[in-house]
Every structure is written in structure tokens, then in C-alpha cells.
């Protein structure tokens, strides 16, 4: 076809020169309309869309009643479409719809109206054009394209069920069409998004076999693994591991690693889970999942008895992602590590930093800060930390009573026995922790003993002299 269009201008020139004349007569020169049609149609066939658009427009001007008027408008619209000039394309398709077509597929202008409207993001109008085309021309060769485009328009309009209906109709009716691969991928992705795991499985399980050259093979492999995990199939982890092994640099590889790690951790395979998270951080250091991975590395390393690795991961999280929601929890866990090692200075510094974030870990961090300050004999700082806990915690919360216990101890050291006594009495009267209540009673008794006046020593009786 391309070769025929390339020869057309040469045939016109030959006709003008009489080169096609027989031995007795000359062929009449083509009309202006014929010349514009031949040049415009030939240019379109050769991909010279700007020339085609211009010449076919001139054809319309000189041949308004020509039987080829509808075909010329349709070709001109396609030329504008190829140039990305969608408003002009739509205008030409509208003209083509009002004329009889001699060469184009019947109903084709309606399909192309939908295509132009879709590119103009007028999705509702595009959807309606596709639906109209499908109803009028159910046997057209453009039906698979229209079904896919209608599904895409429905997705843009937020109608996932209607989109799925169009995609699945395409898969059933045209399983070998070039659009079937992308329709299958789109349908599976939407089913996964809406958590319809069982419905997605048949599409995904056979996808690689049916569409071995699809550009979506990797992503559908990932989706298959997700669907298998969500439906309780043990092979889901294996599928995701294969996906990562074959596509280590894929944008979904970090998410796959995270899913694998969580399943491994739940199964008690802590070492394997830790390795997956470490690989995530190493291979995708800028990914949004890295903060979560660092936090989980800390947790898993601690469970495996590797506190140094845990501290390193949590420190990296706090340093590199200070605004992440897990940074406070990582800081609190780090402070607790320092407490276990009796590294009071480090524990105090980290706990103070966590408390200053004013996050959900604030009160626990202040309790650690108070404990560390007491150990460092910085009793006034300890009292301030505990006092803040008592003031901010809920009246009946365990944290408040722990704060009162610390405040009592700090007050004793600061020789403020009235404040200490008051703190201990509040614990005795309101705490639900029986052990803490016994401890507070013991501190009150110790204070009473300490403050009791010393007993007078009994005077020895005078010896009676012998008579």
C-alpha cells in the first residue's frame, strides 16, 4: 500500500504530460479535486501528515460535494491525530460522520471521535462514543481497540466494574489480538487493586504462556505472587522470589522483597527475612519503603541476638529519615538498648531527643530520660522528666504511676520528702499494678522510719550497795 501511494504523484505527472495517452488520443488532465485527493491521500500513506492535512483540507474546499468528501475528512482527521492536534482531528471526524464513506470502514469516524476525545481527556464523551460504535458496528475490525479504549475511559472515570467488563469481553472475544495482552494486564491489575484475588488468579496464572512477548510479563508475575499470597497459597513467596531474581532492578522489586520478608518473618525464618530487608535497602536506597525496612531490620536483628546491627539500622533511620513516623520508635528502641547496657549518658541523650519530637513515644522516652538522669546523679533533671510524665499522662495510665515512682525517688534524693511521700501515696491509692503498690508502701514505711525521732537509750540502774 505504501508503494502504491508513493507512485500516485508520478502517475499524475505522467497524465499531465500525456505520457499515458494511447496512439490516437491523450488522457484528460486530472481535475483540481483529483490532484488534491491523490497528493493528500498519498502523503498520508507515506506518513507525511502535515502535507496530507494541508492537501486534504484543500480538497474539501474545492470538492465540497465530491463522493470522497467523507473519506478525505476522515484521512485529514487521522493526519491531525498523528500530529497530536486532537481538537482539529475531532472536528474532521465530526465532518466525516456526516458524509457517506466509500473507502473507510463503516462507522469508523465514531471510533476515531472516541480516540480524539480520550486524548483530550473528555473521558465521559469518549466512553459514550466507544459504546455507540460497539453497538452500531459489533463486527468491525476496530472492535478490540474500542473495547480496550472503553475500559481505559471507564477507569479514568472511576468505574472499575465497567472497565473490567470491557477488558474481559475483549479477552473472551479476541484472545489473540494485540490489545489482549494489555487488556489482560489492566484487568488483573484492577482486580488486585480491588482485592478480588480469586478472580485475578486465572488471568495471571496463564498470562506468561498466552502472551510471552508482552511488556507486562514482569509486573504480572509480581501481581500473581501477590494474589497467591492473599489467597493463602504457599507458592506466592516462591513466585515473588523468582520475580525479584529475574527483575532485581524493577520498580516493584522493593515491594516484593518487603512482602517476602514479612511472610518469612511470620513463618519464623528471621534470618531470611532480615536478608530481604537488607537487600531492599542496599539495592533501592531511595525507595519509600527504606525507612520501614530499616526499622524492621532493627527488630529482626534484635530477635536474632545481634543488637549492634539493630542499633546501626535504627540510627540510620533516625539520621536519614528524621521525619518518618518510625523514627521516634527507632529512637526509643535505641535508648532501651543503651539502658540494657547501662550506657546511661547515651540513653539519656537519645531519650531526650525522642521526647522533643512530641510523638507517641514521648512519655516512654521521658521515663527513660528520668531513669538515666537518676543513674547519672543528675537528680534535678530526673525530677523534671518524671514531673512532665505525671503532668501529661492520663490520670489512670500505667505511665503516670511509673512517673510518680520516679518522681518519688528523685524527690527523696533531693531531700524533698513531702513530695516523695505525696507521690508514693498516689501510687498506693490509684495504681492497678500490685507489685508497684507494694513497692510504694515499702518506700512510705522507709520514709516513716527515717523520720521517726530516735528512741532514748535506757539508763542503767544504779547498783545497790551491799548493806
Residue pairs with C-beta under 8 A, 6 or more apart in sequence:
1 45
2 45
2 46
4 45
5 41
5 42
5 43
5 44
5 45
5 46
6 42
6 45
6 46
8 38
8 39
8 41
8 42
9 38
9 39
9 42
11 20
11 38
12 30
12 34
12 35
12 38
12 39
14 20
15 27
15 29
15 30
16 29
16 30
18 26
18 27
20 27
21 27
30 38
32 62
32 63
33 59
33 62
33 63
33 66
36 55
36 56
36 58
36 59
36 62
36 63
37 56
37 59
37 63
37 66
37 68
37 72
39 51
39 55
40 51
40 52
40 54
40 55
40 56
40 58
40 59
40 72
40 75
40 76
41 52
41 56
41 72
41 75
43 49
43 51
43 52
43 55
44 52
44 56
44 75
44 78
44 79
47 82
49 79
49 80
49 82
49 83
50 79
50 83
52 75
52 76
52 79
53 76
53 79
53 80
53 83
53 88
56 72
56 73
56 75
56 76
56 79
57 76
59 66
59 68
59 72
60 69
60 72
60 73
60 76
60 95
63 69
63 72
66 72
67 100
67 102
68 102
68 103
69 99
70 95
70 96
70 98
70 99
70 100
70 101
70 102
70 104
70 109
71 96
71 101
71 102
71 103
71 104
73 92
73 93
73 95
73 96
73 99
73 109
74 92
74 93
74 96
74 101
74 104
74 108
74 109
74 112
76 92
77 88
77 89
77 90
77 91
77 92
77 93
77 95
77 96
77 109
77 112
77 116
78 89
78 112
80 86
80 88
80 89
80 92
81 89
81 112
81 115
81 116
81 119
84 119
86 116
86 119
86 120
87 116
87 120
89 112
89 116
90 113
90 116
90 117
90 120
93 109
93 112
93 113
93 116
94 109
94 113
96 104
96 108
96 109
96 112
97 109
97 110
97 113
101 108
101 109
105 137
105 140
105 141
105 142
106 137
106 140
107 133
107 136
107 137
107 140
108 140
108 142
110 129
110 132
110 133
110 136
110 137
111 129
111 130
111 133
111 140
111 142
111 145
111 146
113 129
114 126
114 127
114 129
114 130
114 133
114 146
114 149
114 150
114 153
115 126
115 149
117 123
117 125
117 126
117 129
118 126
118 149
118 152
118 153
121 156
123 153
123 156
123 157
124 153
124 157
126 149
126 153
127 150
127 153
127 154
127 157
130 146
130 147
130 149
130 150
130 153
131 150
133 140
133 142
133 146
134 143
134 146
134 147
134 150
137 143
140 146
143 173
143 174
144 170
144 173
144 174
144 177
144 179
144 180
145 179
147 166
147 167
147 169
147 170
147 173
147 174
147 179
147 183
148 166
148 167
148 170
148 179
148 182
148 183
148 186
150 166
151 162
151 163
151 164
151 165
151 166
151 167
151 170
151 183
151 186
151 187
152 163
152 186
154 160
154 162
154 163
154 166
155 163
155 186
155 190
160 190
160 193
160 194
163 186
163 190
164 187
164 190
164 191
167 183
167 184
167 186
167 187
167 190
168 187
170 177
170 179
170 180
170 183
171 180
171 183
171 184
171 187
171 203
174 180
175 210
180 210
180 211
181 210
181 211
181 214
181 216
182 214
182 216
184 203
184 207
184 210
184 211
184 220
185 207
185 214
185 216
185 219
185 220
187 203
188 200
188 203
188 204
188 207
188 220
188 223
189 219
189 223
191 197
191 199
191 200
191 203
192 200
192 223
192 226
192 227
195 230
197 226
197 227
197 230
197 231
198 231
200 223
200 227
201 224
201 227
201 228
201 231
204 220
204 223
204 224
204 227
205 224
207 214
207 216
207 217
207 220
207 224
208 217
208 220
208 221
211 217
214 220
218 243
218 246
218 247
218 250
218 252
219 250
219 252
221 239
221 242
221 243
221 246
221 247
222 240
222 243
222 250
222 252
222 255
222 256
224 239
225 236
225 237
225 239
225 240
225 243
225 256
225 259
226 236
226 240
226 259
227 236
228 235
228 236
228 239
229 236
229 237
229 240
229 259
229 263
230 236
236 263
237 260
237 263
237 264
240 256
240 259
240 260
241 260
243 250
243 252
243 253
243 256
244 253
244 256
244 257
244 260
247 253
248 283
249 283
253 283
253 284
254 280
254 283
254 284
254 287
254 289
254 290
254 293
255 289
257 276
257 277
257 279
257 280
258 276
258 277
258 280
258 289
258 292
258 293
260 273
260 276
261 272
261 273
261 274
261 276
261 277
261 280
261 293
261 296
262 273
264 270
264 272
264 273
264 276
265 273
265 296
265 300
270 300
270 303
270 304
271 304
273 296
273 300
274 297
274 300
274 301
274 304
277 293
277 294
277 296
277 297
277 300
278 297
280 287
280 289
280 290
280 293
281 290
281 293
281 294
281 297
284 290
290 321
291 317
291 321
291 324
291 326
291 327
292 326
294 313
294 314
294 316
294 317
294 321
294 326
294 330
295 313
295 314
295 317
295 326
295 329
295 330
297 309
297 310
297 313
298 309
298 310
298 311
298 313
298 314
298 317
298 330
298 333
299 310
299 333
301 307
301 309
301 310
301 313
302 310
302 333
302 337
307 337
307 340
310 333
310 337
311 334
311 337
313 330
314 330
314 331
314 333
314 334
315 330
315 334
317 324
317 326
317 327
317 330
318 327
318 330
318 331
318 334
321 327
325 359
327 357
328 354
328 357
328 359
328 360
328 361
328 362
328 365
329 361
331 350
331 351
331 353
331 354
331 357
331 361
331 365
332 351
332 354
332 361
332 364
332 365
332 368
334 350
335 347
335 350
335 351
335 354
335 365
335 368
336 347
336 368
338 344
338 346
338 347
338 350
338 372
339 347
339 368
339 371
339 372
342 375
344 372
344 375
344 376
345 372
345 376
347 368
347 369
347 371
347 372
348 368
348 369
348 372
348 373
348 376
348 378
351 365
351 366
351 368
351 369
351 372
352 365
352 369
354 361
354 362
354 365
355 361
355 362
355 365
355 366
355 369
355 385
362 392
363 389
363 392
363 393
363 399
363 403
364 399
366 385
366 386
366 388
366 389
366 403
367 385
367 386
367 389
367 399
367 402
367 403
367 406
369 381
369 382
369 385
370 382
370 383
370 385
370 386
370 389
370 403
370 406
370 410
371 382
371 406
373 379
373 381
373 382
373 385
374 382
374 406
374 409
374 410
374 413
379 410
379 413
379 414
380 414
382 406
382 409
382 410
383 407
383 410
383 411
383 414
385 406
386 403
386 404
386 406
386 407
386 410
387 403
387 407
388 403
389 399
389 400
389 402
389 403
389 406
389 407
390 400
390 403
390 404
390 407
390 423
393 399
393 400
393 403
394 400
395 430
396 430
396 432
398 431
398 432
398 433
401 426
401 427
401 430
401 431
401 433
401 436
402 436
404 423
404 424
404 426
404 427
405 423
405 424
405 427
405 436
405 439
405 440
407 419
407 420
407 423
408 419
408 420
408 421
408 423
408 424
408 427
408 440
408 443
409 420
409 443
411 417
411 419
411 420
411 423
412 420
412 443
412 447
417 447
417 450
417 451
420 443
420 447
421 444
421 447
424 440
424 441
424 443
424 444
424 447
425 440
425 444
427 436
427 437
427 440
428 437
428 440
428 441
428 444
431 437
431 440
